[in-house]
Amino acid sequence: MENSLREILDRISTGVCLVKSREYKILYFNKEFLKIFKEKIKPNKTLRCYELLWDSSYPCLNCPVHYLSESFPHLDLCCAHESDK
């Protein structure tokens, strides 16, 4: 990802992560997302959105990542998480 895009994502006050469609792997997260989930994020561990966000072993029912990946298979997706500010 380009550095300028990382800089933009790191400046916003909402936690954002980029998720690899169909694999549910978190590819990137911004600084706000890290602040929210820092206790759960382990170095060098593959993170899946449903594990990190919901403490689940399986993708969520009615998962927007699944729905969008079926509708638009060529896209990787973005997930946002509001902070408690």
Beta strands, then each sheet from edge to edge (+ up, - down):
strand 1: 15-20
strand 2: 25-29
strand 3: 77-81
sheet 1: 2+ 1- 3+
end
